[in-house]
């Protein structure tokens, strides 16, 4: 802890020296940066974890010609994201909803706000199936 405090003092003293004795305005740059930061998006200062709440996020990976996991029971309001980690393009196709082509390295997300049984498959590879049950 003492080393951290000493480091902070050295950095501040160096910034002050640069500010006063050179054309480099380090403190002005730091002040401008500090004012531009959107602190509402940084959760280290609060216990509000709505943006990163794991119970509201479901990650499904497409790899080796299958969805992993391919069966999930979740709560309403879940955001499901399919990540294509395969070498081929795939789709997420359900009854009345779908992703279109998901090329390798890309993802598709959908929020499930209504209870129900959501079965889906890949249009390009019909043997690839999955299911999300929303309670």
C-alpha positions as CSV (number, residue, x, y, z in Angstrom):
1,X,0.0,0.0,0.0
2,X,2.9,2.4,0.8
3,X,4.4,1.7,-2.6
4,X,1.1,2.6,-4.3
5,X,0.9,5.9,-2.4
6,X,4.5,6.8,-3.2
7,X,3.9,6.0,-6.9
8,X,0.8,8.2,-7.0
9,X,2.8,11.1,-5.3
10,X,5.6,10.7,-7.9
11,X,3.1,10.7,-10.8
12,X,1.4,13.8,-9.5
13,X,4.7,15.6,-8.9
14,X,5.9,14.7,-12.4
15,X,2.6,15.9,-13.9
16,X,2.9,19.2,-11.9
17,X,6.5,19.6,-13.1
18,X,5.6,19.0,-16.7
19,X,2.7,21.4,-16.4
20,X,4.8,24.3,-15.0
21,X,8.2,23.9,-16.6
22,X,7.5,22.6,-20.1
23,X,5.0,23.1,-22.9
24,X,3.3,19.8,-22.1
25,X,0.2,20.4,-20.2
26,X,-0.2,17.0,-18.5
27,X,-2.6,18.1,-15.8
28,X,-4.8,19.8,-18.3
29,X,-5.0,16.6,-20.4
30,X,-5.8,14.6,-17.2
31,X,-8.5,17.0,-16.2
32,X,-10.1,16.9,-19.7
33,X,-10.0,13.1,-19.7
34,X,-11.5,12.9,-16.2
35,X,-14.4,15.1,-17.1
36,X,-15.2,13.1,-20.3
37,X,-15.5,9.7,-18.4
38,X,-19.1,8.5,-18.1
39,X,-18.9,7.3,-14.5
40,X,-22.5,6.0,-14.6
41,X,-21.2,3.1,-16.8
42,X,-18.5,2.1,-14.3
43,X,-19.8,-0.3,-11.7
44,X,-16.8,-0.2,-9.3
45,X,-18.4,2.6,-7.3
46,X,-21.8,1.0,-6.8
47,X,-23.5,-2.3,-6.0
48,X,-25.9,-1.9,-8.9
49,X,-24.9,-4.7,-11.3
50,X,-27.9,-4.6,-13.6
51,X,-25.7,-4.2,-16.7
52,X,-23.6,-7.2,-15.9
53,X,-26.1,-9.4,-14.0
54,X,-25.3,-13.0,-15.0
55,X,-28.8,-14.2,-14.3
56,X,-30.0,-12.0,-17.3
57,X,-27.4,-13.2,-19.7
58,X,-27.2,-16.6,-21.5
59,X,-24.2,-17.3,-23.8
60,X,-24.5,-20.1,-26.4
61,X,-21.5,-21.1,-28.5
62,X,-21.7,-22.5,-32.0
63,X,-18.7,-24.8,-32.5
64,X,-18.1,-28.1,-34.3
65,X,-21.5,-28.1,-35.8
66,X,-23.5,-27.8,-32.6
67,X,-25.0,-25.4,-30.1
68,X,-23.4,-25.6,-26.6
69,X,-25.4,-25.7,-24.4
70,X,-28.3,-26.7,-26.6
71,X,-31.0,-26.8,-23.9
72,X,-31.6,-24.0,-21.3
73,X,-34.3,-23.2,-18.8
74,X,-34.2,-19.5,-18.0
75,X,-36.2,-16.6,-16.5
76,X,-38.1,-14.0,-18.5
77,X,-36.0,-11.0,-19.6
78,X,-32.9,-13.1,-20.4
79,X,-30.7,-12.0,-23.2
80,X,-29.4,-14.9,-25.2
81,X,-26.3,-14.4,-27.3
82,X,-25.1,-17.0,-29.8
83,X,-21.4,-16.7,-30.6
84,X,-20.2,-18.4,-33.9
85,X,-16.9,-20.0,-33.1
86,X,-17.2,-22.4,-36.0
87,X,-15.4,-22.2,-39.4
88,X,-18.8,-22.1,-41.2
89,X,-21.7,-19.6,-41.3
90,X,-24.8,-20.5,-39.3
91,X,-28.2,-19.2,-38.5
92,X,-30.5,-19.1,-35.5
93,X,-34.0,-19.8,-36.8
94,X,-37.0,-20.1,-34.6
95,X,-40.8,-19.9,-35.1
96,X,-41.2,-16.4,-36.3
97,X,-37.8,-15.1,-35.4
98,X,-34.2,-15.6,-36.6
99,X,-30.8,-14.2,-37.0
100,X,-29.9,-14.4,-40.6
101,X,-26.4,-15.5,-41.5
102,X,-23.9,-15.4,-38.6
103,X,-20.4,-15.5,-40.1
104,X,-17.5,-17.0,-38.1
105,X,-16.4,-14.7,-35.3
106,X,-19.7,-12.8,-35.1
107,X,-22.7,-13.1,-32.7
108,X,-26.4,-12.7,-32.6
109,X,-28.5,-11.7,-29.5
110,X,-32.2,-11.9,-28.6
111,X,-34.1,-10.9,-25.5
112,X,-36.8,-13.3,-24.4
113,X,-39.5,-11.3,-22.6
114,X,-42.3,-13.8,-22.8
115,X,-42.6,-17.2,-21.2
116,X,-42.6,-20.1,-23.6
117,X,-40.7,-22.9,-25.3
118,X,-38.4,-21.5,-28.0
119,X,-37.0,-24.2,-30.2
120,X,-34.5,-23.2,-32.8
121,X,-32.2,-24.7,-35.5
122,X,-29.6,-23.7,-38.1
123,X,-31.2,-23.3,-41.5
124,X,-27.9,-24.2,-43.2
125,X,-27.5,-27.3,-41.1
126,X,-30.9,-28.6,-40.0
127,X,-29.4,-31.3,-37.7
128,X,-28.2,-28.4,-35.4
129,X,-31.0,-27.8,-32.9
130,X,-31.5,-26.1,-29.6
131,X,-34.2,-25.1,-27.2
132,X,-34.7,-22.3,-24.6
133,X,-37.5,-22.6,-22.1
134,X,-38.5,-19.3,-20.6
135,X,-40.4,-19.4,-17.3
